[in-house]
Amino acid sequence: MPRSSSTPPRALITGITGQDGLYLAELLLSKGYEVHGIIRGQNNPRRELVEELVPDVRLHNGDLTDMSSLMRALSVSQPDEVYNLGAISFVAYSWENAALTSDVTAKGVLTMLEALRLYAGDDLGGVRFYQASSSEMFGKVQETPQRESTLLWPRSPYGVSKVFGHYMTINYRESYGMHASSGILFNHESPRRGEEFVTRKVAKTVAKIHLGLADELVLGNLDARRDWGYAGDYVEAMWLMLQQDEPDDYVIATGVSHSIRDLVTIAFDQVGVSDWEKYVRQDPKFLRPAEVDTLVGDASKAKQVLGWEPKVDFETLVRMMVDADLDALKAGWK
């Protein structure tokens, strides 16, 4: 299974129904790839979205907790590159379902790595693997900004699960010579973000308030700070990692942190509201049991080695998301 210039490169993506999977599929298709995606459940409600946005992707039923389904998907797709984006990725949910989060987000990485090892056999270095690691691994941050060498101190079952997957990827790289790289991605958002995530929750609720469809925005900690970028930029970094001769791990971030309060201020400003406090209510139920107060990444290595830099800044991103939800809500009226 050597990489050949005479045939289109092939990629297999887990988690293709998420924002990253959709943007990555679009990127790879634009580069001439044959793209395959693993989707869980024949009645997955997001299947239609994938088929609408990236109709050229070939979908396969599979599950990160089921090695046989992963082996089948590998056998059919015969990929040159595997992007493991699948996970239970909503941090707050991970406290309610720690065991399931661990099965999918942690052990699922091991299952995918082992399936790939068995599939590739003697040509293990010929299939390149990307693992979606997360800034949530830093948790109780030990230095600022956070870089590849920063001690990991996760503060949620999700973060713990991502640490397991991250180190397992390194272990397979070191043990078997696998071309396996991890992208330690800081928060990245888009109009395709799920509505359970705070950025999309803010964008859509602000749009609803502007259109008279909602009265208030209910949030938790307004002072938590994150390093937010645009998902469309970040998937390019994933691809660049697998084009390198040597596998490695990279922090992908903007290097600038903003608070939830900043997010809310810009979102309301996009609809012409400056005195937004009257629309916002804080509710303790949205506070995390163990909060991650501040995350900000140092992507110097990615810039130097990959030549990667973010293109969309935070303010542009937030305004883009509010406009997209306004358009979608208005279209729903027609």
C-alpha positions in Angstrom: 0.0 0.0 0.0 2.7 2.6 -0.9 1.8 6.2 -1.6 1.6 6.6 -5.4 1.5 9.7 -7.5 -0.3 7.8 -10.4 -3.5 7.3 -8.5 -5.5 9.8 -6.4 -4.6 9.6 -2.7 -7.2 8.1 -0.5 -8.2 9.2 3.0 -10.5 7.7 5.7 -12.1 10.1 8.2 -13.7 9.1 11.5 -16.1 11.7 13.0 -16.9 12.9 9.5 -20.3 14.2 10.7 -18.7 16.8 12.9 -17.6 20.3 11.8 -13.9 19.2 11.5 -14.8 16.1 9.5 -16.9 18.2 7.0 -14.3 20.9 6.5 -11.5 18.3 6.2 -13.5 16.3 3.6 -14.1 19.5 1.6 -10.3 20.3 1.8 -9.2 16.8 0.7 -11.7 16.6 -2.1 -10.4 20.0 -3.4 -7.0 18.4 -3.5 -8.1 15.5 -5.5 -8.4 12.9 -2.8 -10.8 10.0 -2.8 -12.4 10.5 0.6 -14.1 7.9 2.7 -15.9 8.5 6.0 -17.0 6.3 8.9 -20.5 7.1 10.2 -22.0 5.4 13.3 -25.5 4.0 12.9 -27.5 3.5 9.7 -30.1 6.1 10.9 -27.5 8.7 12.0 -29.4 12.0 11.8 -26.3 13.8 10.4 -25.9 11.4 7.4 -28.1 13.6 5.2 -25.9 16.7 6.1 -22.8 14.9 5.0 -24.4 13.7 1.8 -25.6 17.2 1.1 -22.3 19.1 1.8 -19.8 16.5 0.6 -21.7 14.2 -1.7 -18.5 12.7 -3.2 -17.5 11.2 0.1 -18.1 7.4 0.3 -19.6 6.5 3.7 -19.1 3.3 5.6 -20.9 2.2 8.8 -18.5 1.8 11.7 -18.0 2.4 15.3 -14.8 3.3 17.2 -15.7 0.7 19.9 -16.0 -2.1 17.3 -12.7 -3.2 15.7 -14.3 -5.4 13.1 -16.2 -2.5 11.6 -13.0 -0.4 11.5 -11.2 -3.3 9.8 -13.9 -3.5 7.2 -13.8 0.2 6.6 -10.0 0.1 6.2 -10.2 -2.9 3.9 -12.7 -1.2 1.6 -11.2 2.3 1.5 -7.5 1.2 1.5 -6.5 4.6 2.7 -3.1 6.4 2.4 -4.2 8.7 5.3 -6.4 8.1 8.3 -7.8 11.0 10.3 -9.3 10.0 13.6 -11.6 12.8 14.5 -14.3 10.7 16.1 -15.0 11.3 19.8 -17.7 12.2 22.3 -16.5 15.8 22.3 -18.8 17.8 24.5 -16.9 18.4 27.7 -19.8 18.9 30.0 -21.4 15.6 28.8 -18.3 13.7 29.8 -19.0 14.1 33.6 -22.5 12.7 33.1 -21.2 9.8 31.0 -17.6 9.3 32.0 -17.5 5.6 31.1 -19.0 6.0 27.6 -16.6 9.0 27.0 -13.7 6.8 28.0 -14.9 3.9 25.7 -15.1 6.2 22.6 -12.7 9.1 23.1 -9.9 7.1 24.8 -10.2 3.4 24.0 -11.6 4.2 20.6 -8.2 5.7 19.6 -6.5 2.4 20.7 -9.0 0.4 18.7 -8.4 2.5 15.6 -4.6 2.3 16.0 -4.7 -1.5 16.5 -7.0 -2.0 13.5 -4.7 0.1 11.4 -1.7 -1.9 12.6 -3.3 -5.2 11.8 -4.6 -3.9 8.4 -1.3 -2.4 7.3 0.9 -5.3 8.3 4.5 -5.0 7.0 3.6 -1.6 5.4 2.7 0.1 8.6 4.7 3.2 7.7 2.8 3.5 4.4 -0.4 4.6 6.0 -0.3 7.9 7.8 -2.4 8.5 10.9 -3.7 11.7 12.5 -5.1 11.8 16.0 -7.3 14.7 17.1 -5.8 15.7 20.5 -7.2 18.6 22.4 -6.1 21.7 24.5 -8.4 20.3 27.2 -5.5 17.9 28.0 -3.7 20.9 29.5 -6.6 21.5 32.0 -5.0 23.0 35.1 -2.4 24.8 33.0 1.2 24.6 34.3 2.6 27.3 32.0 1.2 30.0 29.7 1.1 29.8 26.8 0.8 26.0 26.4 3.1 24.3 24.0 3.9 20.7 23.0 6.2 20.2 26.0 3.7 21.6 28.6 2.7 19.1 31.3 -0.7 17.7 30.8 -3.2 18.1 33.7 -6.7 17.3 32.4 -9.7 18.5 34.4 -12.5 16.5 32.9 -13.3 12.9 31.8 -13.1 14.2 28.3 -9.6 15.7 28.9 -8.4 12.5 30.6 -9.7 10.5 27.6 -7.9 12.7 25.1 -4.6 12.3 27.1 -4.9 8.5 26.8 -5.4 8.8 23.1 -2.6 11.2 22.7 0.0 9.1 24.5 -1.3 5.9 22.8 -0.6 7.6 19.5 2.9 8.4 20.5 3.4 4.8 21.8 2.3 3.3 18.5 4.6 5.7 16.7 7.6 4.7 18.9 6.7 1.0 19.2 5.8 0.2 15.6 7.3 3.0 13.5 3.8 4.2 12.5 3.6 7.6 10.8 1.3 8.9 13.5 0.9 12.5 14.4 -1.3 14.4 16.9 -2.7 17.8 16.5 -3.2 19.5 19.9 -6.0 21.7 18.7 -7.2 24.6 20.8 -10.9 25.6 20.6 -12.0 26.0 17.0 -15.5 27.0 15.9 -17.6 27.6 12.8 -21.3 27.9 11.8 -21.2 24.1 11.6 -20.5 23.8 15.3 -23.0 21.8 17.4 -25.6 23.8 19.3 -24.5 22.4 22.6 -21.1 24.2 22.4 -21.0 27.7 24.0 -19.9 29.6 20.9 -22.8 28.2 18.7 -25.2 28.6 21.6 -24.3 32.2 21.9 -24.4 32.9 18.2 -27.8 31.2 17.6 -29.5 32.6 20.8 -28.3 36.1 19.9 -29.8 35.7 16.4 -33.0 34.4 18.0 -33.2 37.4 20.4 -32.6 39.8 17.5 -35.5 38.2 15.5 -37.8 38.1 18.5 -37.6 34.3 18.8 -36.0 34.2 22.3 -35.9 36.4 25.4 -32.6 35.5 27.1 -29.2 33.8 26.8 -28.4 31.6 29.8 -24.7 30.9 30.4 -22.3 29.7 33.1 -18.9 31.3 33.8 -18.5 34.5 31.7 -14.9 34.9 32.7 -13.5 31.6 31.4 -11.0 32.3 28.6 -10.2 30.2 25.5 -8.0 30.5 22.5 -10.6 30.3 19.7 -9.9 29.8 16.0 -11.8 28.9 12.8 -12.3 25.2 12.1 -11.7 25.7 8.4 -8.2 26.9 9.2 -7.4 24.1 11.6 -8.2 21.2 9.2 -5.5 22.5 6.9 -3.0 22.0 9.7 -4.2 18.3 10.1 -3.5 17.7 6.4 -0.1 19.4 6.6 1.0 17.2 9.5 0.5 14.1 7.3 2.5 15.5 4.4 5.7 15.7 6.6 8.4 13.1 6.1 8.5 12.6 9.9 5.5 12.3 12.2 5.2 14.6 15.2 2.8 16.4 17.5 1.8 20.1 17.0 -0.1 22.7 19.0 -2.6 24.4 16.7 -3.8 27.7 18.1 -4.1 31.4 17.5 -2.0 32.5 20.5 -4.7 34.9 21.7 -7.3 34.2 24.4 -10.7 35.7 24.8 -13.4 35.4 27.5 -17.0 34.2 27.2 -17.8 37.9 28.0 -15.8 39.0 24.9 -17.7 36.4 22.8 -21.1 37.6 24.0 -20.1 41.3 23.5 -19.1 40.8 19.8 -22.1 38.5 19.1 -24.6 41.1 20.4 -22.7 43.9 18.6 -23.3 42.1 15.3 -27.0 42.7 15.8 -26.6 46.2 17.0 -27.0 45.6 20.8 -24.5 47.2 23.2 -26.3 46.8 26.5 -26.5 43.0 26.3 -26.5 42.4 30.1 -30.3 42.7 30.2 -30.5 39.6 28.0 -28.0 37.4 29.7 -28.6 35.3 32.8 -26.0 33.2 34.6 -27.0 29.7 35.9 -24.8 27.6 38.2 -25.9 24.4 36.4 -23.7 25.5 33.5 -20.6 25.7 35.7 -18.1 22.8 35.4 -17.3 20.6 38.4 -13.6 21.4 37.7 -13.2 24.5 35.6 -10.4 25.1 33.1 -10.0 28.9 33.5 -7.6 29.9 30.8 -6.2 28.2 27.7 -3.9 29.9 25.1 -1.6 28.0 22.8 1.8 28.6 21.3 1.7 27.4 17.7 5.3 28.4 16.9 6.3 24.9 16.0 3.4 24.5 13.5 4.4 27.8 11.9 8.0 26.9 11.6 7.7 23.3 10.5 4.3 23.2 8.7 4.2 26.8 7.5 0.7 27.1 9.1 -0.9 30.2 10.5 -4.6 31.0 11.2 -6.3 33.2 8.7 -9.6 34.0 10.4 -9.5 36.1 13.7 -11.8 35.8 16.6 -14.0 38.8 15.9 -14.5 37.8 12.3 -15.3 34.2 13.4 -18.0 35.3 15.9 -19.6 37.7 13.4 -19.6 35.0 10.8 -21.4 32.6 13.1 -24.1 35.1 14.1 -24.7 36.0 10.5 -25.0 32.3 9.5 -27.6 31.6 12.2 -29.5 34.8 11.2 -29.6 33.6 7.6 -30.6 30.0 8.6 -33.4 31.3 10.9 -34.8 33.7 8.3 -34.7 30.9 5.7 -36.8 28.8 8.0 -39.6 31.3 7.8 -39.8 31.0 4.0 
